[in-house]
Amino acid sequence: MIPTIRTDVVVVDSSFLYALANPGDVHHKAAAAFALKDSRPQIIPDVVLTEALFLVGRFVSHHAMTRFFKSVAYSSARFEAVTQSDLQRAHAIMEQYADARLDFVDCCLFALAEKFNLRCVCTFDRSDFSFYKPTHCDYLELLPD
């Protein structure tokens, strides 16, 4: 049986979260506008949240990081822990795309998108996400447009 590809849920990347939290980021306005208009449930992998909070704390400020952390902690987003089988799939993806030098967090996000049959990804990392070929669908739809 062919799994149903889900477009009613969005998986979120750290580049989107960072842009949302950083008013000085070139993608901040697009991230904020998308966050206001898109009402689909969001899945945030635990490794994505960790990376985004680290980046905001390091490149914006500790205050911005704690403020953003609070907004995320009390949001309706679903947080998804990366399991050992997800790590194994992420490692396989990293090996498959060795020449592209994909990072750990992106590979975990790809693994979770496959696991939950998700097509839609909130990201501004167009380079890594546009050439990746998922096993569960023809391509990942990168949001915001």
DRENSEVO-34028 format. One record per residue (C-alpha): residue in one letter; residue number from 1; x, y, z. Coordinates in Angstrom, 3 decimals, always signed. Layout:
// DRENSEVO-34028
ATOM   residu   num       east      north         up
ATOM        A   NUM          X          Y          Z
...
***
This chain:
// DRENSEVO-34028
ATOM   residu   num       east      north         up
ATOM        M     1     +0.000     +0.000     +0.000
ATOM        I     2     +1.341     +3.409     -0.989
ATOM        P     3     +1.428     +5.820     +1.980
ATOM        T     4     -0.525     +9.059     +1.781
ATOM        I     5     +1.774    +12.021     +1.375
ATOM        R     6     +0.873    +14.613     +3.966
ATOM        T     7     +0.699    +18.282     +3.067
ATOM        D     8     -1.523    +19.183     +6.026
ATOM        V     9     +1.436    +19.232     +8.441
ATOM        V    10     +4.709    +21.155     +8.104
ATOM        V    11     +8.109    +20.109     +9.404
ATOM        V    12    +10.214    +23.086    +10.482
ATOM        D    13    +13.940    +23.659     +9.911
ATOM        S    14    +16.265    +25.734    +12.081
ATOM        S    15    +16.843    +28.298     +9.301
ATOM        F    16    +13.145    +29.168     +9.464
ATOM        L    17    +13.125    +29.369    +13.268
ATOM        Y    18    +16.290    +31.485    +13.281
ATOM        A    19    +14.831    +33.910    +10.745
ATOM        L    20    +11.617    +34.102    +12.755
ATOM        A    21    +13.523    +34.932    +15.954
ATOM        N    22    +15.998    +37.388    +14.432
ATOM        P    23    +14.542    +40.715    +13.229
ATOM        G    24    +17.885    +41.435    +11.542
ATOM        D    25    +17.789    +38.312     +9.367
ATOM        V    26    +17.123    +38.873     +5.649
ATOM        H    27    +14.300    +36.294     +5.795
ATOM        H    28    +12.653    +37.609     +8.978
ATOM        K    29     +9.727    +39.358     +7.262
ATOM        A    30     +8.955    +36.324     +5.099
ATOM        A    31     +9.163    +34.003     +8.108
ATOM        A    32     +6.923    +36.220    +10.245
ATOM        A    33     +4.350    +36.639     +7.460
ATOM        F    34     +4.273    +32.902     +6.811
ATOM        A    35     +3.955    +32.104    +10.531
ATOM        L    36     +0.943    +34.423    +10.761
ATOM        K    37     -0.903    +33.123     +7.702
ATOM        D    38     -0.157    +29.382     +7.692
ATOM        S    39     -2.328    +27.494    +10.164
ATOM        R    40     -1.089    +23.961     +9.530
ATOM        P    41     +0.268    +22.035    +12.497
ATOM        Q    42     +4.052    +22.150    +12.762
ATOM        I    43     +6.509    +19.453    +13.731
ATOM        I    44     +9.803    +20.679    +15.141
ATOM        P    45    +12.464    +17.977    +15.513
ATOM        D    46    +14.302    +18.226    +18.827
ATOM        V    47    +17.642    +18.655    +17.048
ATOM        V    48    +16.207    +21.556    +15.018
ATOM        L    49    +15.058    +23.347    +18.154
ATOM        T    50    +18.458    +22.865    +19.774
ATOM        E    51    +20.282    +24.243    +16.738
ATOM        A    52    +17.925    +27.217    +16.333
ATOM        L    53    +18.164    +28.227    +19.985
ATOM        F    54    +21.953    +27.947    +19.862
ATOM        L    55    +22.113    +30.154    +16.757
ATOM        V    56    +19.807    +32.811    +18.192
ATOM        G    57    +21.766    +32.867    +21.444
ATOM        R    58    +25.094    +33.093    +19.673
ATOM        F    59    +24.311    +35.520    +16.849
ATOM        V    60    +21.484    +37.640    +18.256
ATOM        S    61    +21.507    +37.691    +22.057
ATOM        H    62    +20.827    +35.587    +25.102
ATOM        H    63    +17.728    +37.685    +25.790
ATOM        A    64    +16.414    +37.054    +22.255
ATOM        M    65    +17.080    +33.347    +22.718
ATOM        T    66    +15.170    +33.125    +26.002
ATOM        R    67    +12.276    +35.165    +24.583
ATOM        F    68    +12.115    +32.947    +21.505
ATOM        F    69    +12.463    +29.815    +23.636
ATOM        K    70     +9.422    +30.894    +25.657
ATOM        S    71     +7.345    +31.504    +22.518
ATOM        V    72     +8.227    +28.094    +21.136
ATOM        A    73     +7.754    +26.265    +24.446
ATOM        Y    74     +4.203    +27.608    +24.745
ATOM        S    75     +3.314    +27.220    +21.078
ATOM        S    76     +1.090    +24.582    +19.556
ATOM        A    77     +4.002    +23.016    +17.659
ATOM        R    78     +4.620    +19.315    +18.137
ATOM        F    79     +8.163    +18.457    +19.165
ATOM        E    80     +9.519    +15.218    +17.830
ATOM        A    81    +12.432    +13.357    +19.347
ATOM        V    82    +14.879    +11.783    +16.941
ATOM        T    83    +14.982     +8.039    +17.638
ATOM        Q    84    +17.753     +5.558    +17.000
ATOM        S    85    +16.051     +4.366    +13.797
ATOM        D    86    +15.763     +8.019    +12.697
ATOM        L    87    +19.479     +8.445    +13.372
ATOM        Q    88    +20.223     +5.363    +11.299
ATOM        R    89    +18.166     +6.731     +8.398
ATOM        A    90    +19.814    +10.155     +8.807
ATOM        H    91    +23.224     +8.488     +8.656
ATOM        A    92    +22.242     +6.628     +5.483
ATOM        I    93    +21.122     +9.917     +3.921
ATOM        M    94    +24.382    +11.587     +4.945
ATOM        E    95    +26.363     +8.747     +3.360
ATOM        Q    96    +24.217     +8.757     +0.204
ATOM        Y    97    +24.806    +12.482     -0.252
ATOM        A    98    +28.412    +12.498     +0.999
ATOM        D    99    +29.594    +14.841     -1.752
ATOM        A   100    +27.011    +17.441     -0.691
ATOM        R   101    +28.286    +17.421     +2.903
ATOM        L   102    +24.812    +17.616     +4.392
ATOM        D   103    +24.746    +18.434     +8.069
ATOM        F   104    +23.429    +16.257    +10.870
ATOM        V   105    +20.313    +18.334    +11.597
ATOM        D   106    +19.206    +18.460     +7.951
ATOM        C   107    +19.631    +14.687     +7.626
ATOM        C   108    +17.537    +14.136    +10.776
ATOM        L   109    +14.842    +16.418     +9.384
ATOM        F   110    +14.852    +14.458     +6.107
ATOM        A   111    +14.529    +11.202     +8.049
ATOM        L   112    +11.545    +12.517    +10.002
ATOM        A   113     +9.881    +13.890     +6.867
ATOM        E   114    +10.137    +10.405     +5.375
ATOM        K   115     +8.979     +8.706     +8.570
ATOM        F   116     +5.803    +10.812     +8.750
ATOM        N   117     +5.297    +11.070     +4.956
ATOM        L   118     +5.570    +14.857     +5.080
ATOM        R   119     +6.154    +16.878     +1.927
ATOM        C   120     +6.150    +20.464     +3.299
ATOM        V   121     +9.241    +21.931     +4.970
ATOM        C   122     +9.642    +25.457     +6.355
ATOM        T   123    +13.217    +26.349     +5.482
ATOM        F   124    +15.350    +29.034     +3.922
ATOM        D   125    +18.131    +26.499     +3.271
ATOM        R   126    +17.263    +26.058     -0.393
ATOM        S   127    +20.636    +24.620     -1.397
ATOM        D   128    +20.511    +21.426     +0.681
ATOM        F   129    +16.758    +20.898     +0.597
ATOM        S   130    +16.188    +21.407     -3.133
ATOM        F   131    +18.367    +18.579     -4.434
ATOM        Y   132    +17.480    +15.975     -1.805
ATOM        K   133    +15.266    +13.217     -3.250
ATOM        P   134    +13.055    +11.749     -0.518
ATOM        T   135    +11.982     +8.117     -0.622
ATOM        H   136     +8.323     +8.831     +0.149
ATOM        C   137     +7.528    +11.465     -2.507
ATOM        D   138     +9.013    +13.063     -5.611
ATOM        Y   139    +10.249    +16.214     -3.870
ATOM        L   140     +9.958    +18.315     -0.735
ATOM        E   141     +7.852    +21.458     -1.013
ATOM        L   142     +9.935    +24.291     +0.440
ATOM        L   143     +8.053    +26.987     +2.301
ATOM        P   144     +7.641    +29.885     +2.423
ATOM        D   145     +7.536    +30.364     -1.336
***
